[in-house]
Amino acid sequence: MSAAGGLISFAAYSNLTTMANQLLKGKKGIISGALNNMSIAWKVAERAHEEGAEIVLTNAPIAMRMGEINGLAAAIGNAPIIPADATNEQDIENLFARSMEHFGGKVDFVLHSIGMSPNVRKGKHYTNLNYEWYKQTLDVSAMSLHKMLATAYRLDAIQDWGSVVALTYIAAQRIFPDYNDMADAKSLLESISRSFGYHYGAAKKVRINTISQSPTVTTAGSGVKGFDGFINYSNAMSPLGNADALACADYCIALFSDLTRYVTMQNLFHDGGFSSTGVTQEVVEKFAGKD
Ligand SMILES: NC(=O)c1ccc[n+]([C@@H]2O[C@H](COP(=O)([O-])OP(=O)(O)OC[C@H]3O[C@@H](n4cnc5c(N)ncnc54)[C@H](O)[C@@H]3O)[C@@H](O)[C@H]2O)c1
């Protein structure tokens, strides 16, 4: 009886969390970074479609070799896929131009969900970075947001009161040693979102924010050394526990919707309370009695 009760309440909860409210009805958006069904961007694309949006998907040409993105595109109303290396200005121009052609007008929202560090991938220590790779980290993971925004600004590709969201991590504010040069990239990403948020806001009322997400099991996330320890620690340090990719997608939907029109130039923590927590009882107990 109690087990059945549990099932019913879980079902009610899951309906609640996935219930579509047509929050993005009539809106058109570009979603980058959906690599496979673990990607945060993948969940955002699915949720945006459920909420009534039309979508263009994009990723680096090399990331599409596995072809998984085709399955996502088919599942969300045959969304077009426009390949673009986010470091390449011509690719980005083509992405916005073709998206506007497809939609027959401007876009309402853009998700920047792009990150990569050759230094992390190849195990270079922060005190001994390869500077060519460091430049790539900054270009792919941060300057790409500037390139997307500058291109959209020049082509006037985003509707007035449109919304741009980029995903970031708290290593921009605090040291997490294995996050390496990605921490520097995230600081730059957050700064670009603030600076461009001013200019785009003043000119076109376009809002730009970053969401600082809990550690999440994805291809990029798991690339960080010691990720298991990292994610478990973060969970123990968050009163609500780690936020997962689906919850992050829900937050993105809220920011793309008209319900958040005056939120801009913010770094918004979506982390179960981690960023405001000094210590939790669970962590204190782990250390109790140790000298
Ligand atoms: N997973 C986490 O723990 C976590 C936590 C906070 C923030 N984030 C951020 O979320 C975003 C999405 O990452 P994810 O965790 O979903 O992992 P993911 O590996 O699924 O996504 C990263 C995406 O970046 C794309 N990409 C890499 N180089 C590119 C380029 N040159 N041009 C265009 N696209 C390129 C990849 O193809 C991939 O789709 C990243 O910015 C990441 O830093 C992740």
The ligand as an ORCA input file, in Angstrom:
! r2SCAN-3c Opt
* xyz 0 1
  N      28.629     18.712    -17.130
  C      28.903     19.534    -16.124
  O      29.252     19.132    -15.016
  C      28.753     21.020    -16.338
  C      28.610     21.872    -15.220
  C      28.510     23.243    -15.431
  C      28.548     23.753    -16.736
  N      28.690     22.886    -17.800
  C      28.760     23.462    -19.143
  O      27.659     23.032    -19.904
  C      27.991     23.152    -21.288
  C      27.575     21.885    -22.011
  O      28.366     20.802    -21.605
  P      27.786     19.349    -21.285
  O      28.145     19.042    -19.873
  O      26.385     19.225    -21.745
  O      28.758     18.409    -22.149
  P      28.757     17.960    -23.690
  O      30.100     17.349    -23.906
  O      27.573     17.138    -23.982
  O      28.649     19.350    -24.491
  C      29.752     20.144    -24.869
  C      29.502     20.530    -26.307
  O      30.470     21.463    -26.801
  C      30.583     21.186    -28.184
  N      31.773     21.806    -28.776
  C      33.087     21.591    -28.432
  N      33.878     22.305    -29.252
  C      33.061     23.001    -30.095
  C      33.293     23.918    -31.162
  N      34.538     24.279    -31.536
  N      32.218     24.427    -31.822
  C      30.946     24.081    -31.477
  N      30.680     23.216    -30.475
  C      31.727     22.685    -29.803
  C      30.680     19.653    -28.200
  O      30.531     19.099    -29.489
  C      29.560     19.304    -27.246
  O      28.337     19.151    -27.936
  C      29.492     23.459    -21.342
  O      29.677     24.863    -21.476
  C      29.954     23.007    -19.973
  O      31.154     23.629    -19.566
  C      28.769     21.551    -17.614
*
